[in-house]
Amino acid sequence: MSFKNKRFLFWLLSSLLAIALIAAQCGGAATPAPTEEAAQPTEEAAAPTEAAAEPTEAAAEPTEAAAAAPTEEAAGEEASAAEGDFSGLKVAMLTSGPINDEGWNQTAYEGLKAVEAAGAEIANTENVAQADQLDLIRSYADQGFNIIIGHGFEYGDALVAAAEEYPEVSFIQIGGIAENGKNLVSYVFRPGEGGYAAGILAGYMSPTGKIGGVGAVEIPTIAADFNAFTQAAKTVNPEIGEVPVAYTGSWVDIPKAKEAAIAQIDSGVDLILANGDNANVGAIEAAKENGKVYAIGWTRDQSHLAPELVLTSLEQRVDNILIEAITEIKAGTIEWTNHLVGFAEKASTFAPFNKAVPEEAVNEVNAVIEALVSGQIQLDDNGNVIKDDYHTGETSAAESEEGAMAADADFSNLKVAMLTSGPINDEGWNQTAYEGLKAVEAAGAEIANTENVAQADQLDLIRSYADQGFNVIIGHGFEFGDALTAAAEEYPEVSFIQIGGIAENGKNLVSYVFRAGEAGYAAGILAGYMSPTGKIGGVGAVEIPTIAADFNAFKQAAQVVNPEITDVPVAYTGSWVDIPKAKEAAIAQIDSGVDLIMANGDNANVGAIEAAKENGKVYAIGWTRDQSHLAPELVLTSVEQRVDNILIEAMKEIGAGSIEWKNHVVGFAEQAQTLAPFNKVVPEEAANEVNAVVEALATGKIVLDDEGNVVTDDYHK
């Protein structure tokens, strides 16, 4: 998560003085040291629970109330914890408010619990007064805690001081800009982007076009989100005029936020963006009492406050930030600087959409998020749109996909060459490779490629590229393994990458293989929902272990949804490119009664999908890249093998000197595999379930073996 933005530094510093005047509203007095008896929090800090729980006596474990507040089953913590093994670490956190506040501090605690789920010993102190920060941090450091987190901008000075005193301890700030280049790192949420995506949803969902906002304190980040919210809503509905925003001046004054929301509702507003932290409880309560006004929450999923009316919530995923940060600290790859984070880093996400949100709106919001990530839509620090190639159509969909992971990369010093064994317009494996190469070009690299490479010519072509000064050379396919291994020995100063193979040498050759079965399993969940008769099948290319694993997992997952599904026939054509043969195999399955086909045959998928299209009633699931354009009414989704994401990440690590020169197994967790947007015929229930299963696979709640058999399923239990 190494994304810098120094221009943000001055801007945020200019606002801290004003913010400090109201910081007391976020929390009350705490213990002067974790071994002392806790002092009572202020009335305002205690607002959500009448009397907020006291910090622990020894600060070595959470308080009883703290442990009971957010559950250990919190979605955020499980979403991230599987990625790290933090056993042996002792991690402490300080928050300025209570950890059951429905907002900023509860989100922090859920992030800490994610760290615990990954094996770390944890401790926390809540309701920390600013005067007590440094003493508490010192106490944790003296107790042997090797990572200490201050959650909020107000911890900056204390963390800077402690980092100098304890150089062997790692310090993290969330929501501030403290850094020292040695052992202190900080993370700030990218201004405006969450508000912009929320505004797209508001534009779709407001019946009258009268929308509003209730905020806490008018600091630059919140003002930027409301500004972007207004602009995005007008993109969807130009009739939207002024968007009133009421700032209550408090993060925790629930009655005041409710009063502000009622005033807006009385003026005719039918949708409210609530960006007031804990005070959102009041704004959403006003919508609930009215019964007809929609709300969008903020900081964490607040749908339970009004299940029929909260459309979604912008989630600030502290769990994801901490898991990534601590993983990098352990690996020694962290950049001890300030990082600007958001959708691209999964530091911001949206909670599941309300069933009232139509599929069209869901798809558009997701597409806008992708455009924000890829740079098609760009905002300044005030939330103003400074570039919008997405809505103007100046950038093609392919170009958008190429830039998805490249926005924060700079490869201007790289010359990157790629070899593929087939044509780069094959609708499959090789085209996906070329799109990945174009993503690298979008990040500034000079590129070259040779397609249709015969195996006998591989080594000579690789040598030629190396002799021309290309410093990264990619062989796309398992068949390049021997040539890459030989070239890596001959050219030790060049970096070599293999996609789809297992070549490695520990020095300058790295490879990536897709995790067996997981994409097939996710596709099977969708098939179980979408097959009218329960008769589903598959058309594959060559029966190699990875493809067999995906079809095996496909069958098992479909049976989880519909136990009446029994036999799932799979026809292997023996060819990656024989389109007529794949079509013939698909027709045979359709004639036998199959009403849904998973096509995992690379370029030959064109034939299988064509058979479904000619029938007109048979659904298809594509593979390798988005193949929905082949039959827009019938392709439900496609498994996308995101070579762009793999290459961008690999080259960032090569540039940083942090890459592990070995074989990497990648998939959903690494965004190396994703699902293309769902067809509009897929009901929201099915889409949500597939996404939940993808998350379960990424986090280890569902685990498959190399043959695609389920060995752990804590999700369905």
Salt bridges, closest charged atoms under 4 A:
GLU72 OE2 - LYS113 NZ 3.60
GLU78 OE1 - LYS701 NZ 3.36
GLU102 OE1 - ARG300 NH1 3.05
GLU102 OE2 - HIS304 NE2 2.82
GLU110 OE2 - ARG300 NH2 2.39
GLU116 OE1 - LYS113 NZ 2.45
ASP135 OD1 - ARG138 NH1 3.47
GLU164 OE2 - LYS182 NZ 3.11
GLU165 OE2 - ARG138 NH2 2.70
GLU179 OE1 - LYS6 NZ 3.13
GLU193 OE1 - ARG190 NH1 3.79
GLU285 OE2 - LYS258 NZ 2.74
GLU289 OE2 - LYS258 NZ 2.71
ASP319 OD2 - ARG317 NH2 2.86
GLU335 OE1 - LYS4 NZ 3.26
GLU345 OE2 - ARG190 NH2 3.18
ASP381 OD1 - ARG7 NH1 3.17
ASP388 OD2 - HIS391 ND1 2.68
ASP389 OD2 - LYS387 NZ 3.51
GLU427 OE1 - ARG625 NH1 2.98
GLU427 OE2 - HIS629 NE2 2.80
GLU435 OE2 - ARG625 NH2 2.51
GLU441 OE1 - LYS438 NZ 2.57
GLU446 OE2 - LYS415 NZ 3.99
ASP460 OD1 - ARG463 NH1 3.47
GLU489 OE2 - LYS507 NZ 3.19
GLU490 OE2 - ARG463 NH2 2.73
GLU518 OE1 - ARG515 NH1 3.78
GLU610 OE2 - LYS583 NZ 2.74
GLU614 OE2 - LYS583 NZ 2.69
ASP644 OD2 - ARG642 NH2 2.86
GLU660 OE1 - LYS662 NZ 3.49
GLU670 OE2 - ARG515 NH2 3.12
ASP713 OD2 - HIS716 ND1 2.69
